[in-house]
Amino acid sequence: MIGLVLLGILAAVVGGCVCVVWAEHGGPRWTRVVAQLTIGSGKMLRRYQKERRRSVGRSSGGDS
């Protein structure tokens, strides 16, 4: 079951990357929409990871 979920996530990521490249070369409108969603998701994930690293760094104390 978990393998199917991971396979679905992998397919979505690969499909999003394909749409980004296709939209870059002037693909149909739906590829540009999917590409924008993919790029936006990547930016949100990066922002989340950056905030998480900051909060972990603050909570570690640093009393060396």
Secondary structure, DSSP 8 states (H G I E B T S, - for coil): -HHHHHHHHHHHHHHHHHHHHHHHTT--HHHHHHHHHHHHHHHHHHHHHHHHHHHHHHHT----
